[in-house]
Each structure stands twice: as C-alpha cells, then as structure tokens.
Amino acid sequence: MSAWFSHHWHAFFLALRRLASAPFASLLNITVIGVAFSLPTGVYMLLGNLQAFSGQMSGAPQLSLYLKLDTDKATIAELESRLRQHPQVANFRFVSKDRALKQLKQESGLADVVDSLTQNPLPDAFIINAKSAAPEALEQLRTEIQSWPNSEHIQLDSAWMKRLDALLKLGQLAVLILTALLSFALVVITFNTIRLQILTKRDEIEVSKLIGATSNFIRRPFLYFGAIQGVAGGAIAWLIIAIVIKLINSELTNLVRLYAVDLHLYHLTFEDSISLLLFSSWLGWVGAWLSVSNHLWQIEP
C-alpha cells in the first residue's frame, strides 16, 4: 500500500512540475478550458435563477372553485372536509358570496349598482393553494375537483406556467447539447496537450518500456496532468461566473428599488460547484488517457 501511495504521489508532483515548466502555455490552456466551461455552467445557473424567480413572483399556485348558487351549508362543509384531507392541497380559504359582494362594493366603485341588485349574483368560492406547481399536477387536481358535487367552475390560469415549463425544458436541452460539445472540445485540448508532451519525451517512454515499465506507470503522470488541468479550468469557470454574477447584481440594484421583489442572481450551490470541478477533472483525465493510450498502442508490438 505504501508503494502504491508513493507511486501516485510521485506522479502527482511530476505532473505539477510539468505544468510549472511551461507556465504560459499551461495558463493559456486552463483559461481556454475555463471560458469554455463557463458558458454551459452560466446558462445552467441562469435557468435555476429564472425558475426560482418565477416561483417567487407567482407565489403558491392557486385554483378558484366557484360553487353553484343553490349550494347549501352542508355541501360546503363536505367540500371543506375534502379539501382539508386532500394530499395535493396545501391550504385553502372559503369566500362566502356575501363577503364577495361586500368586497365588490368596496373595491369596484359601483356601490350604487350593487345596492340596486335584488339578489346576490355571486357564488360561494374556495381559493385553493396547491402543493405542486407542475402544470400536469394542477390540471389533474382541477379535473378532480371539477367532478365534486355543486362545483360550477374552477379557474386555473396555468397557460403561463406551461409556457415557462416548456422554455425551461428547452433551456435544459440546450445546456446538455452545449455541455456535450464543449466537453468534447476539452477532451481534444487535453489530448493535443498531452500528445505534445509525449512527443518531447518519446525516447524516455520507449526506454522505460524496454526496461520493464508498465503502461500504468508511464500513463500515471500524464493522467494527473490532465486531471489537474481540467480541475483548474473548472475553477476558472467558477471564478468567471462569480465575477459575472457580482457585476449583474450590482446593476440590478436599481430594479430592486422599483419592484418589491428579491431580484438578484444566486451563485452555484456547493453541490453544483463540486460537480463542476469533478466533471472538468474527469474530462481532463479522459483526454490524457486517450492520448497516452494511443501513443502506447503505436510503440508496442
């Protein structure tokens, strides 16, 4: 076990030494990787912020259940019991037709018209807050409640939620495609970087093979080199996104003053940041492995 750690420790420091031996080229490659990865990561972050902001703006998804005019108190009590026990209902409130008429009289400015009515034309209603904001879940809840006794009409303005959900799904697909393309580019960059290093050490590698060095021993420093370069590129991408968020949030200050909302962008979560670093490191490792394996395949009989 100590020999295994010693080999990996030696390979790790050898990779660091190779990075330090060409600082400008290494910094250039790491910067290119960071810029490339900042694009899909930034779009992913914006989608997450858009989703959070839309939820903040819309609040809890609501359904308005209007009852038939002849609904009695027993039926209303039964509906209240059903809503209280329903697993998809977060909370609800009952608005009586007398209260609704009084509210209409106070807020509409049509007090004379309301006073001239011979009877109350407004129905009793329930304002229901659903637990899930998913359009499919809301439609399912709406259909179910519509079949309840004395249910006249259920109002659900979910068209904007469906459009937003479709846009978010399209954005997620775009992030996946962009990530796949730029990941391939990162592998190619690492492949060519390692290939140039291999060419400068071709004689050393061939001599090592002749005296019995295994492929894993030869490959190990290059794999660490690719992984270190990849994780450094991921760190640069994280830093670029942090700077961009800070600049945008400083410009959003004026908008915050105009609207009573918490309008600012959030950075990547700790889990997303770790995932970014691990993924970029893995891609660098893959590029290095492909490059070294291709060279070893060419020199081995």
Buried (B, 14 or more C-beta within 10 A) or exposed (E): EEEEEEBBEBBBEBBBEBBEEBEEEBEEBBBBBBBBBBBBBBBBBBBBBBBEBBEEEBEEBBBBBBBEBEBEEEBBEBBEEBBEEBEBBEEBEBBBBEEBBBEBBEEEEEEEEBEEEEEBEBBBBBEBBBBEBBBEBBEBBBEBBBEBEBBBEBEBEBEEBEEBBEEBEEBEEBBEEBBEEBBEBBBEBBBEBBBEBBEEBEEEBEEBBEEEEEEEBBBBBBBBBBBBBBBBBBBBBBEBBEEBBEEEBEEEEEEEEEEEEEBBBEBBEEEBBEBBBBBBBBBBBBBBBBBBEEBBEEEEE
